[in-house]
Amino acid sequence: MSLTKKLGAEFIGTFWLVLGGCGSAVLAAAFPDVGIGLLGVSLAFGLTVLTMAFAIGHISGCHLNPAVSFGLWSCGRFSTAELGPYIAAQVAGGIFGAAILFVIASGQVGFDASAGFASNGYGEHSPGGYSMISALVTEVVMTFMFLIIILGATDKRAPQGFAPIAIGFGLTLIHLISIPVTNTSVNPARSTGVAIFQGDWAISQLWLFWLAPIAGAIIAGVVYKWFETEE
């Protein structure tokens, strides 16, 4: 598969993740009388990954996330040469997804992206008022576990054909745990897309949602590589 086709798949997949996941939070989470709430938003994020894993996993590997690319790279499953292009495609897809969501949401009277726009934050911008340290630990640990799930489910020794289900439900569980703390990132591309349209505090706090997920993913890659070594 050519690199161009892989990057196109990553762009579309990350677009869908942001539109589907963040869109559920912005448009449907608190909709009058039939809002989907935290459970619905968590499931939406998981479903975006599950559906795209089946749709484009055979094209690009369905990373949809710079942290995932770094984790696979640190485990020796992804080439250094493709790391930069993949991340660029993911961030571009995330921004495009956020842009489409912004256009849709702007059609409602009174909409204000600066109010949050499903952005990730800590301190006063954490949904539950959690500190920067809480946010940092949460994002490192949740991304670590996400990569352990991904690496384990896609291991050639694992049952074949079920990886998208494990990964999708893994991301759902991660959101159920951590939405109250950071609004759940574990994905710098997802955080970047909506932060650009929030335009204020989300941009100033964005560093954490790059640093922590990538750190957690790299640690997971190193740990899983140890599991793969023959004794």
N, C-alpha and C positions, 0 to 999 in steps of 0.2 A: 504494500500500500504506500502510495507517495506521501511525502510529508505534507504537501498542500491539502490532500484529502483528509489526513489526520487532523490538521489544524482546523479545517472547515467543520469537521465533526465536533471537535472540542468547543469551537465557537457556538455552534447550535446547541450543544448539550448544556453549556454553562448559561447560555441565554435562557433555556428552558428552566434550569434550576432556579435562577433569580426570578424569572417571571412567575413560575409556579409557586415557589416557596415564599418569597417576599410578597408576591401578589396575594397569596392567601392571607398573609398577615395584614396587609394594607387594605384590601378590599373586603375580606370576608370574616376576619377574626371577631370583630365586634358588630357585625351587621345586625340591625335591629331585629330582635325576636329569633333569628335563625343563625346567629353568629357561630362560627366553628370553634372558637376559643383556642386555648393552648394545645389541646389534643389534636384539633384539626390542622393547625399550622405545622405541628410536629409531623403528622402523617403526610402532609403535602410535601414537605422537604424530602421525606423518605421516598415518596412516590416519584418525585422528579428523578432521583438517582436510579431507582429501580427500573423505571420505564426507559431511561436513556441507556442504562447498562445493557438491556436487551436490544435496544435500537442501534447503538453505535459502539458497543463494546468490542465488536469484531473489526471495527474500523480503526479506532484510536486508542482503545483500552478504556475509554470513558473515565478519564481522570476528573475533569470538570472543576479542578481545584489545584492551585499551585502547591498547597501542602501535600496533596496526594502525589503529585509529580515528584516533589522532593523526597517523600517517603519511599517511593518506588526506586528512585535514584540511589538513595542511601542504602537500599537493600540489594543493589546491583541488578535491578530488573528494568532499568530505564537509562537510556544513553544521555551522557552529558551534552552532546550536540543538539538534542531535541528539547532539552529542558527549558531554555530561554524562549524558543518559539512557542512551545506549549503554553507557558505562563502568559505570554503576550496574547495568544488566542483566547485563553480563559478570561483574562481581564477584559478584553474587548467584548467578549460575549456577555460578561456580567454587566458591563456598562450599557450595552444595547438592551439587555433585558430590563434593566432599571429605567432606561429611557422610554421603552414601550409602556412600562407600568406607570411612569409619570404622566404620559399622555393620556392613558385611560383614567387614572385617578383624578387628573385635572378637570375631567368632565363633571365632577361633582361640586356643587356650590359649597364654598367654604374650605375646600381642600387646601392644606398647607404642608408642603414637604418638610419644611423646617421643624415641624412638630415631632418628627422622628423618621418617618418613611422606612420603617423596619430596620433602621440602622443599629449597629452594635455599639455598646457603650459600657462604661463603668462609672462608679461614683453616683452622682446625681442623674446620670444618663443610663444607669442600669435599671431594668424594670423593677427589681427588688431593692435597689439602693445598695448593691454590693460594692465593696472597695476594689481598687485597682489590683491589689494582691489576689483577692478572690477571683477576679476576672482572669488574671494571668494564669493562676493555677488551674482554673476550670478549663480554659482554652488549651493549655498544654496537655492536660490529662485526657480531655475528651478527644482531641485530635490524635493523641497517642493510641487510644483505644479504637478509634475509627480506622487507623492504619493497620492495627493488629487484625481487625476484622477483615479488612480488604486483603491484606497479604495472606492471611490464613485461608480465606474463602477462595482465593484464586490460586492457591498452591496446587501443584499438579497432583499432590497426594490427597487432596480434599475431594469430597464427592463432586462430580462434575455436573455443571448446568444449574447449580443452585446459588452461585455467588451473587447474582443481582438481588436475590431475595434477602440473603443475609446482610448485604451491604445497605440495602434500602431500609430494612427494619433496624439495622444498627444506627443509621443516621436519625431515624425516628426516635429511638430511645435516647440518643444524645440530646436531641431537642427537648424531649420531655424532662430531662434532668436540668438542662442549663439555660433554657429560655429565661427563667427568672433572674439569672445572674448576669448574662451579657446579651440576651436576645439571640444567643447562639450564632457563632461564626463558624469555627473550624474550617474556614474557607476564605482566604484573603480576597479572592475575586468577587465573592458574594458581598463581602464587607465594602469593597471599593466601589462597586457599582452603585449601591444605594447611598453611600456616604457623599458621593459627588453631588447628588441631587438634594440631600439634606443640607449640605453646603456650609456647615458651621462646626459644631462640636464633634460631629461624626468624623470629620476630616482630621481634626486635631488629635483624636483618640485612635485613629486608624493604625498607627504604628503597632499597637498591641495586637491587633487582629491580623497583622502580617507576622510579627515576631513569634508570638506564642504558638499558632498553628504549625508554622514551619518547624519550630524547635521540637514540638511534640511528634511531628511526623518523622523527622530525621532520627530521633531517639527510637521510635518504633521500628524504623527500617533497620537500624543497627541491631536491635534486640531480636527481630525476626530472622535476620541473617544468621545470628547465633543459633537459632532453632533449626535452621536449615543445614548447618554444618554437621558432617558425619563424625560420630565419636569413634 
